[in-house]
Amino acid sequence: MRNMRKKILLISSILAGVFVIAPYISAADEWQKLFDGKTLNGWEKKAVHGGNGGEWAVEGGAIVADQEKDHKGGLLGTTKKYSDFEIELEFKVDNPVDTGLFLRTRDDGMGYQITIDYHDKGFIGSLYAPAEGGFIQQNKNWEKWFHKDKWNKLRARVEGQPAHVTAWLNDNLTVNFTDYKPRFPQEGYIGLQVHGGAGAWGETSKARFRNIRIRDLKDIKAETKQ
């Protein structure tokens, strides 16, 4: 009987600990949608990179991107700025298309870019720093991991200053880079790109994005310390 009571007390203690910790785990791991699947609420066109922002619409639960009629582009950016975060999305692109995911973007449209450059000279899933050094890390395995004419998953993470940037294409690690200088600000908006130029985008090409979500890494770190 005494052993049974000890077991009951031990189990009760373990369960109590789980219930105390659980709220912190669920809160820390909480993802927030950046795209509601219906509107562009929380996003705005950015007249950068020599364009007016590109053409953007919502079709079939996805954000659809296209060049402007005069082959100009730009960014679709979040109205909110972010610092340390992890972001996930799915993308589907026609050939040729030159787009990408921008992290910690400055007001002039420059930031760390995870490339989605689907053309003859592209390296999808690479790290690029426009106006700040060009390609930093190239994903030369992109053709092995990229799903042609299908939805692909892209995940990226940025934290610290100088920044540590990691990225995955369909769960394959493509970027793991710690910068040696504060190349871009510690906080900036998140951007989706339409690259300008006649050679960067086909006449009927489109880029599509869906299931975009984010989680704040600072919240995770803060709750882990509690």
C-alpha positions as CSV (number, residue, x, y, z in Angstrom):
1,M,0.0,0.0,0.0
2,R,2.8,2.4,0.9
3,N,4.6,1.8,-2.4
4,M,1.3,2.4,-4.2
5,R,0.9,5.8,-2.5
6,K,4.5,6.7,-3.4
7,K,3.8,5.9,-7.1
8,I,0.6,8.0,-7.0
9,L,2.4,10.9,-5.5
10,L,5.2,10.6,-8.1
11,I,2.8,10.5,-11.0
12,S,0.9,13.5,-9.6
13,S,4.1,15.5,-9.3
14,I,5.1,14.7,-12.9
15,L,1.6,15.7,-14.2
16,A,1.7,18.9,-12.2
17,G,5.0,19.8,-13.7
18,V,3.8,19.1,-17.2
19,F,0.7,21.3,-16.8
20,V,2.9,24.1,-15.4
21,I,5.4,23.9,-18.3
22,A,2.8,23.3,-21.1
23,P,1.6,26.9,-21.4
24,Y,5.1,28.1,-22.0
25,I,5.8,25.5,-24.6
26,S,2.6,26.1,-26.5
27,A,3.1,29.9,-26.4
28,A,6.7,29.7,-27.4
29,D,6.0,27.5,-30.3
30,E,3.0,29.5,-31.5
31,W,3.1,30.4,-35.2
32,Q,1.3,33.5,-36.5
33,K,-0.2,33.7,-40.0
34,L,1.3,36.5,-42.2
35,F,-1.3,35.9,-45.0
36,D,-4.9,35.2,-44.4
37,G,-5.4,33.4,-47.8
38,K,-8.0,36.0,-48.9
39,T,-6.6,39.5,-48.8
40,L,-3.3,41.4,-48.7
41,N,-4.0,42.8,-45.3
42,G,-0.7,43.4,-43.4
43,W,1.2,43.8,-46.7
44,E,1.9,46.7,-49.0
45,K,3.7,47.4,-52.2
46,K,7.2,48.8,-51.9
47,A,8.4,51.1,-54.8
48,V,12.0,49.9,-54.6
49,H,14.6,48.3,-57.0
50,G,13.6,50.8,-59.7
51,G,10.0,49.8,-59.9
52,N,6.6,50.6,-58.4
53,G,6.4,47.4,-56.4
54,G,5.2,44.9,-59.0
55,E,1.7,43.5,-59.6
56,W,0.2,41.5,-56.8
57,A,-3.2,39.7,-56.4
58,V,-4.8,37.0,-54.3
59,E,-6.1,34.0,-56.3
60,G,-7.0,30.5,-55.1
61,G,-5.7,31.1,-51.6
62,A,-2.3,32.3,-52.8
63,I,-0.5,35.6,-53.4
64,V,0.2,35.8,-57.1
65,A,3.1,38.0,-58.3
66,D,3.8,39.4,-61.8
67,Q,5.9,42.1,-63.3
68,E,4.5,45.5,-64.3
69,K,3.8,46.1,-68.0
70,D,7.0,47.9,-68.5
71,H,9.0,45.0,-66.9
72,K,9.5,46.8,-63.6
73,G,9.1,45.2,-60.2
74,G,9.8,45.8,-56.6
75,L,8.7,44.2,-53.3
76,L,5.5,43.3,-51.5
77,G,6.4,43.9,-47.9
78,T,4.9,43.5,-44.5
79,T,3.6,46.6,-42.8
80,K,5.3,45.4,-39.6
81,K,9.0,45.1,-39.0
82,Y,10.6,42.0,-37.5
83,S,14.0,41.2,-35.8
84,D,14.7,37.6,-34.7
85,F,12.2,35.3,-36.4
86,E,11.6,32.1,-38.3
87,I,9.3,32.2,-41.4
88,E,7.8,29.4,-43.5
89,L,6.0,29.6,-46.8
90,E,5.1,27.5,-49.8
91,F,5.9,28.8,-53.3
92,K,5.2,27.7,-56.9
93,V,6.9,29.5,-59.8
94,D,6.9,29.4,-63.6
95,N,10.0,29.4,-65.7
96,P,11.5,32.0,-66.0
97,V,10.9,33.9,-62.8
98,D,13.3,35.8,-60.5
99,T,11.8,36.3,-57.1
100,G,12.8,35.8,-53.5
101,L,12.2,36.1,-49.8
102,F,13.7,39.2,-48.2
103,L,14.6,39.3,-44.4
104,R,15.3,42.4,-42.3
105,T,14.7,44.6,-45.3
106,R,15.7,48.3,-45.2
107,D,13.5,51.1,-46.4
108,D,15.4,51.1,-49.7
109,G,14.5,47.4,-50.3
110,M,17.8,45.9,-49.5
111,G,18.0,42.9,-47.1
112,Y,19.1,39.3,-46.8
113,Q,17.5,37.5,-49.7
114,I,16.7,33.8,-49.9
115,T,16.6,33.4,-53.7
116,I,13.8,31.9,-55.7
117,D,15.5,32.5,-59.1
118,Y,14.0,29.9,-61.4
119,H,15.9,30.4,-64.6
120,D,19.1,29.2,-66.4
121,K,21.5,31.1,-64.1
122,G,19.5,30.7,-60.9
123,F,20.4,28.9,-57.6
124,I,17.1,28.5,-55.7
125,G,17.5,28.6,-51.9
126,S,20.7,30.6,-51.9
127,L,21.6,33.6,-49.7
128,Y,22.1,36.8,-51.6
129,A,22.8,40.3,-50.4
130,P,21.7,42.9,-53.0
131,A,24.0,45.9,-53.0
132,E,26.0,44.4,-50.2
133,G,28.1,41.7,-51.7
134,G,25.9,39.6,-54.0
135,F,25.8,35.9,-53.4
136,I,27.0,34.9,-50.0
137,Q,26.2,31.2,-50.1
138,Q,25.0,29.4,-53.3
139,N,22.8,26.3,-53.2
140,K,24.3,24.2,-56.0
141,N,22.0,21.3,-55.1
142,W,18.8,23.2,-55.8
143,E,17.8,21.1,-58.9
144,K,18.0,18.0,-56.7
145,W,15.7,19.4,-54.1
146,F,13.4,21.7,-56.1
147,H,10.0,20.3,-57.2
148,K,9.3,21.5,-60.7
149,D,5.7,22.7,-61.4
150,K,4.7,21.9,-57.8
151,W,4.5,23.6,-54.5
152,N,7.8,23.9,-52.6
153,K,8.4,24.7,-49.0
154,L,10.8,27.4,-47.9
155,R,11.8,28.0,-44.3
156,A,14.2,30.7,-43.2
157,R,15.5,31.9,-39.8
158,V,17.4,35.0,-38.9
159,E,18.7,36.0,-35.4
160,G,21.4,38.0,-33.7
161,Q,23.5,40.9,-34.9
162,P,25.6,40.3,-36.8
163,A,23.0,38.0,-38.2
164,H,23.0,34.2,-38.3
165,V,20.9,33.2,-41.3
166,T,19.7,29.7,-42.0
167,A,17.3,28.4,-44.7
168,W,15.8,25.1,-45.9
169,L,14.3,24.2,-49.3
170,N,11.8,21.3,-48.8
171,D,13.5,20.5,-45.5
172,N,17.0,20.4,-47.0
173,L,19.5,22.8,-45.4
174,T,20.7,25.3,-48.1
175,V,22.0,28.2,-46.0
176,N,23.9,28.3,-42.7
177,F,25.8,31.6,-42.5
178,T,26.9,33.9,-39.6
179,D,27.7,37.3,-40.8
180,Y,30.9,39.1,-39.7
181,K,29.4,42.6,-39.8
182,P,26.0,44.2,-39.3
183,R,25.3,44.2,-43.1
184,F,21.6,45.0,-42.7
185,P,19.7,46.5,-39.7
186,Q,18.6,44.2,-36.9
187,E,15.0,45.0,-37.6
188,G,13.2,45.3,-41.0
189,Y,10.2,44.3,-43.0
190,I,9.7,40.9,-44.7
191,G,9.5,41.1,-48.5
192,L,8.5,39.1,-51.5
193,Q,10.1,40.1,-54.7
194,V,9.3,40.7,-58.3
195,H,12.6,41.3,-60.1
196,G,12.6,43.9,-62.8
197,G,14.0,43.5,-66.3
198,A,12.7,41.7,-69.4
199,G,15.1,38.8,-68.9
200,A,14.1,38.2,-65.3
201,W,10.4,37.2,-65.9
202,G,8.6,35.5,-68.7
203,E,5.7,37.2,-70.5
204,T,3.2,34.8,-68.9
205,S,5.2,33.8,-65.9
206,K,3.8,34.0,-62.3
207,A,5.1,33.5,-58.8
208,R,2.7,32.2,-56.1
209,F,3.0,32.1,-52.4
210,R,0.8,30.6,-49.7
211,N,0.7,29.3,-46.1
212,I,3.0,32.1,-45.0
213,R,3.6,32.0,-41.2
214,I,6.1,33.4,-38.7
215,R,7.2,32.9,-35.1
216,D,9.1,35.4,-33.0
217,L,12.4,33.9,-31.7
218,K,12.7,36.6,-29.0
219,D,9.5,35.4,-27.5
220,I,10.8,31.8,-27.5
221,K,14.0,32.8,-25.8
222,A,12.2,34.9,-23.2
223,E,9.8,32.1,-22.3
224,T,12.6,29.5,-22.1
225,K,14.4,31.6,-19.5
226,Q,11.3,31.7,-17.2
